[in-house]
Amino acid sequence: MAQKVVLIHHGESRHTDRAADQLERLGYEVLNRHLYAGDTLPMLDDDIAGTIVYGGKYCITDIPDMKFLQDEMQWLEACIGAGLPVLGLCQGAQMIAHSLGGEVGPLEGEPCEFGYYELETLDVDFMPAGLRVPQAHFHAFTLPEGAELLARSETFPHQAFRYGEKTYGFQFHPEVTDEMFKDWQAAPWSGEHDARAGVQSRHQQDAFAEETHRTVDPWFRDFITKLFGSATWVWQRKVF
């Protein structure tokens, strides 16, 4: 059977995101887990090829009161310690940063990025210059000790980092397709951020959408391919 990649979600979506789709194209078995809804994590054995932790509504300050977040933190730390490919997206990146000793929370004035924003890359081998990406957040993280900063934006100085060779944290959402972002635009929670500094108008969001998704898609799929590689097959011996 194919190796498995564990995808930890913090909400439901009607659409398949780019990361899950690309992993399936690479031959992996994708294990979607919603611990907030009662799912459990598998054993961390040779079948597990890596993990992705997605964004969501939960904050680092929720961890002491929510057992499922504590379980996710332990899973992340175990995967990082095992040297597996690990990717955190938005909340997931904040959890990785927190586990590595970084601070997480809103910036002064509580600015927000919701829309499509251009990043400044600090490593062109990681990301092409001037790439615009989907964003939906107002919390930020400090760069953990030993991590390498890979990208930043005008308002949020830490947008992407690498820790070691296989652990990455992205504050942005390259996994989100155009259909998914349209769902976010229509969600009640998106309207709660409209008055925050930094939020793009709906007109700006719609103007940037097509070009953003056209350029993010191949870059992110290539990133996933380089991070995880093609799936290997694990042969299980049956005992009768």
N, C-alpha and C positions, 0 to 999 in steps of 0.2 A: 504494500500500500504506500501511497505517497506520504512524505513528511507533512507535518501539520504546522500552520501558523495560527496562533491564537490572537483573535481580534477582540479587544475589550471595548464595549460600547457603553455610552451613558445616556442613550436615548434611542428611539426608533426612527427609521427612515423608510420611505417608500421605494427608494432607489439604491442600487448597488454603487458604492463609491469606487473611485479609481484604484485605490490600494487593493481592495478585495478583488476587483476585476483583474488587475495585473498579476496578482499572486496566483489566481486560478489559471491564467494564461501560462504562467511559468510551471504549472503542474502541481502546485501545492493543494492540499486539502485545507480549506479555510474553516476554522472553528470560531463561530461567532458566540460571544459570551456577554450576557447582560447580568452582571452580578447584582445590580440594584434591584433586579426583578427576581432574584433567587437562584440564578445560575451559579454553578461552581466551576472552578478551574481544574484542568487535568493535572496529572502528575507531570513534573518536569523531567521527562526521560528522553531517550535518543530519538523518539518520534517527533519531538518539538523542534522546529527549525527557527523559531523566533516569535516575536510578538509585536503588536501595534496597539497602543492605548489611545483612544479617540478623545475628542473634546466633549464638553457637556456643561451642565449647570452647576456642578459641584465645585467647592472651593477647598483649598488646603486646610482652612480652618474647620471644615466638616469632618476631617479624618478622625479626630479623637472620638466623635460621636457616631460614626458610621462604620460598622464592622466590615462591610463589603469594600470600602475604600482602604481599610487597613489590609485586607487580603490582597487587594490590587498592588499596594505598596510593597508587600512582601514578595509578590510575584515579580514585580519589576526588579527589585533588588536581586532576586535569585537569577533572573535571566541575564542581568548585567554581569553578575558575578560569574556566570557560566560562559560568558563571552559570546552569547547569542546575538543576532541582529535584533535591535530594539529601536522602535520609533514611537515617540510621543507627539501627539498633535493637539495643540492648544492646551486644554486641561491636562492631557497626557504629558506634554512637555513640562508643564508646571510641576507635575508630580515627580518627574525625573529630576528636575532641578532641585526640588525640595529634598528628595532622597539623597542627593549629592551634597547637601549643605547650603543650597541657594535659598534666598528669600523670595517669597511670592506674595503678591497683593497689588492693589491699585496704585497707580502713580499719583503724584500730587495733582489735585484738580480732577482726578478720575476721568482722564480722556479715554475715548473709546475708538476702536477701529471697526467699522462695519461697512463693508463694500469691497472694493478692489484697489489695492495699494501697491505702489512701486517699492521694491526693496533695493537697498544698496548691498551688493555682494562684496564680501571680503576675500573670497576665494573663487576665481572664475572656473576652476576645475569642479567646484561644487555646484555653482549656479551661474548662468549667464548674467551679465550686467543688465540692470534695468528691468528685470522680470517683475511683472505685476501679478499679485496673488490674491485669492479670496481671504478675507479676514472677518472675524466675528469675536471680539474679546475686549475686555477693559482691564483685566489683570495682567501683570507683567512678572518677570522673574529676573533675579540677578544671575550673573554668570557663575556657575559653580567652580570652585577651585579645581584646576586641572583640565577644565573644558576649553575648547577652542571656539571662539565666536566666528560664525560663518556668514551672517547677514544681519542687517539692522534696517530700521525705517526711521523716518524723520521724527516721529513721536516716541516710538518704542525702540530703545537702543539694542535690545537683545531679541532677535527674531528667529535665529537658528543657531544651534551649537552642536558640536560633536564632542563626545567623551570617549576616550579610547578610540578603537577602530570601528566599533559597530553600534554605538549608542548615539542616537540623534534626537534632538528636541526641536520641534518647529512650533512657533507661536501661531503661525498661519495655517490655512486649510487647503493645501493643494489636492487633497483627496476629494474635495467637494466638486461635483459636476454642476453644470448650469441648471439642471432640473432641481438638484438639491438646494442650490442657493435661492432659487425662486421660491421653494417651500419655506426657506428661512425668512425671506422677505415678507411672506404672507403670515408668518407665525406671530401670535400676540406678543411674545417676548421681544421681538425685534423693535416694536414700536416704543418699548420702554427706554430704548437707548437713543431715540431720535434727537433728544435735546442735549445729548452729551457732546462736548467738544471733540472734534475729529471725525464724527460720523458723516459719511458722504450722503448727499441727497439721493433720492431715488433716481433722479435724472442722471446724476453722475454714475451711479451703479449700473444703470442700463447702458450708458454710453461705453463703459469699460468692459462690460461682460463678455461680449463675443471674442474680442481680441485676447482677453485674459485667459479664457478657457482654451482658446486655440494654441496658445504658447505654453501654458502650464501643463497641459495634458502630456505632450511628449517628454518634457523635462522630468516630470514626476514619475512617469512610467519607467524612464531610464534610471532614475534614482532607485526605485524599488528593485529593479532588475540587478543593479550593481550591489545593493545592500544584501539582498537575499539570495541572488543567484537562481539557477534553475533547480527544481526540486529533485532530490534523490529518492529512490524507492527503498523502503524498509521491508525486508522479507521476514515474516514471522513464522517460526517453527510451530507447527501444530502437534500437540501431544494427544494421542488417542488412548 
